[in-house]
Amino acid sequence: MTEAIFDKVAADYDDWYVTEIGNVADQVERALAQRMFQPSGSHVLEVGCGTGQHTVWLVQAGYDLTAVDISGEMMAKARTRIAGVGGRVQWWQADIAEILDQLGKFYGIFSMTAFEFVPQPEQVLARLYECLEPGGCLLIGMIAGESPWSETYQEAARQNPASVFAHAKLYTEQEIRRWRVGGRLELGRALFFPPSVATAAEALALEEKATDVAGFLVAKWVKA
Ligand SMILES: C[S@@+](CC[C@H](N)C(=O)[O-])C[C@H]1O[C@@H](n2cnc3c(N)ncnc32)[C@H](O)[C@@H]1O
């Protein structure tokens, strides 16, 4: 089983979301993913739910949700968060690669910044695609390879080989387009400002221009 590397960072994981730049990065990433996620029914799977940052939205949007994560510590935080909003989720602590035969069928599968950490993502995604009902969609959001954001994370991994970033593999749009997952692929881009941007206002101005390299990709495969 893949190591639950996020156990050791669960306590501080949410700190990034309340920083000025983390908050605006999260806003643009989630806006894109939420716009593109169009499941064909209510039964939905979230892969790599983490501390529940996106689980809350999925529950509040009314989906009948199963949430998987390999990290017990991250999932414990998600459970607390969802209890706080009175939501109900089927929790499943597991390595997604090890439960593919047991999953059943879903109208939508949603995953944010988790497949960077899943070995052989193309193979796992192709198996998840098979779990979709007709018209269903499989959506993943990922930090883009060869972008200012991937450079920052790779530098963090070089500085600290014990960091979770040392376990991440970041893919370019061209690499994702070559994956054989199934169905029709749609790609969305966001995060057009670099991690070094000084203020949220500057970040949002660059986001609106969308002329720099995208730091975040959303890939969606739709089942015919
Ligand atoms: C960067 S966090 C993202 C969490 C959440 N989706 C978010 O956007 O805040 C990546 C999550 O994926 C989980 N993960 C990594 N590999 C996994 C695997 N093979 N199976 C299930 N979960 C996995 C980690 O434990 C972690 O909680």
The ligand as an SDF file (V2000), in Angstrom:
LIG
                    3D

 27 29  0  0  0  0  0  0  0  0999 V2000
   -2.8040   17.7250   -1.6570 C   0  0  0  0  0  0  0  0  0  0  0  0
   -3.9610   16.7860   -0.7670 S   0  0  0  0  0  0  0  0  0  0  0  0
   -5.4920   17.3650   -1.4660 C   0  0  0  0  0  0  0  0  0  0  0  0
   -6.6490   17.2220   -0.5280 C   0  0  0  0  0  0  0  0  0  0  0  0
   -7.9510   17.8870   -1.0110 C   0  0  0  0  0  0  0  0  0  0  0  0
   -8.4360   17.2440   -2.2050 N   0  0  0  0  0  0  0  0  0  0  0  0
   -7.7200   19.3460   -1.2460 C   0  0  0  0  0  0  0  0  0  0  0  0
   -7.7920   19.7890   -2.4160 O   0  0  0  0  0  0  0  0  0  0  0  0
   -7.4680   20.0750   -0.2820 O   0  0  0  0  0  0  0  0  0  0  0  0
   -3.8300   15.1700   -1.4980 C   0  0  0  0  0  0  0  0  0  0  0  0
   -4.7010   14.1360   -0.8130 C   0  0  0  0  0  0  0  0  0  0  0  0
   -4.7140   12.9380   -1.6060 O   0  0  0  0  0  0  0  0  0  0  0  0
   -4.5810   11.8240   -0.7580 C   0  0  0  0  0  0  0  0  0  0  0  0
   -4.0050   10.6940   -1.5070 N   0  0  0  0  0  0  0  0  0  0  0  0
   -2.7550   10.6330   -2.0300 C   0  0  0  0  0  0  0  0  0  0  0  0
   -2.5660    9.4240   -2.6140 N   0  0  0  0  0  0  0  0  0  0  0  0
   -3.7250    8.7320   -2.4610 C   0  0  0  0  0  0  0  0  0  0  0  0
   -4.1320    7.4160   -2.8240 C   0  0  0  0  0  0  0  0  0  0  0  0
   -3.3160    6.5800   -3.4890 N   0  0  0  0  0  0  0  0  0  0  0  0
   -5.3770    7.0210   -2.4970 N   0  0  0  0  0  0  0  0  0  0  0  0
   -6.2190    7.8600   -1.8140 C   0  0  0  0  0  0  0  0  0  0  0  0
   -5.8700    9.1060   -1.4270 N   0  0  0  0  0  0  0  0  0  0  0  0
   -4.6470    9.5440   -1.7440 C   0  0  0  0  0  0  0  0  0  0  0  0
   -3.6610   12.3310    0.3520 C   0  0  0  0  0  0  0  0  0  0  0  0
   -3.7140   11.5290    1.5170 O   0  0  0  0  0  0  0  0  0  0  0  0
   -4.1600   13.7440    0.5600 C   0  0  0  0  0  0  0  0  0  0  0  0
   -5.1810   13.8250    1.5310 O   0  0  0  0  0  0  0  0  0  0  0  0
  1  2  1  0
  2  3  1  0
  2 10  1  0
  3  4  1  0
  4  5  1  0
  5  6  1  0
  5  7  1  0
  7  8  2  0
  7  9  1  0
 10 11  1  0
 11 12  1  0
 11 26  1  0
 12 13  1  0
 13 14  1  0
 13 24  1  0
 14 15  1  0
 14 23  1  0
 15 16  2  0
 16 17  1  0
 17 18  1  0
 17 23  2  0
 18 19  1  0
 18 20  2  0
 20 21  1  0
 21 22  2  0
 22 23  1  0
 24 25  1  0
 24 26  1  0
 26 27  1  0
M  CHG  2   2   1   9  -1
M  END
$$$$
